[in-house]
Amino acid sequence: MASFRAFLNSPVGPKTTHFWGPVANWGFVAAGLADMNKPPEMISGNMTGAMCIYSALFMRFAWMVQPRNYLLLACHASNETVQLYQFSRWARAEGLFSAKKEEASSE
């Protein structure tokens, strides 16, 4: 019981935004995972790119803030992974990684 009370009253416990902010941000990860089943034509390259930048910036924030927020860091690292995968799906669907496209433009 004492360890639970210590967690409850800690600077990163459930009485703070250091806890609830990351909990809410896990929704981005869940949404990205759910979107993996959708066709890549439905992916917005602009929005996915923005989410990649957002998560990268907040990973740094989570590392630099005192006390360090490991829950926020884990959340944004997970979101960065999901969003980069989604971005690669979008880029492949758009033909950005296609060797045939490069050969055709060089002729």
Stockholm file with secondary structure:
# STOCKHOLM 1.0

chainA/1-107         MASFRAFLNSPVGPKTTHFWGPVANWGFVAAGLADMNKPPEMISGNMTGAMCIYSALFMRFAWMVQPRNYLLLACHASNETVQLYQFSRWARAEGLFSAKKEEASSE
#=GR chainA/1-107 SS CHHHHHHHTSTTSTTSHHHHHHHHHHHHHHHHHHHTTSCGGGCCHHHHHHHHHHHHHHHHHHHHSSSCCHHHHHHHHHHHHHHHHHHHHHHHHHTTTCHHHHHHHHC
#=GC SS_cons         CHHHHHHHTSTTSTTSHHHHHHHHHHHHHHHHHHHTTSCGGGCCHHHHHHHHHHHHHHHHHHHHSSSCCHHHHHHHHHHHHHHHHHHHHHHHHHTTTCHHHHHHHHC
//
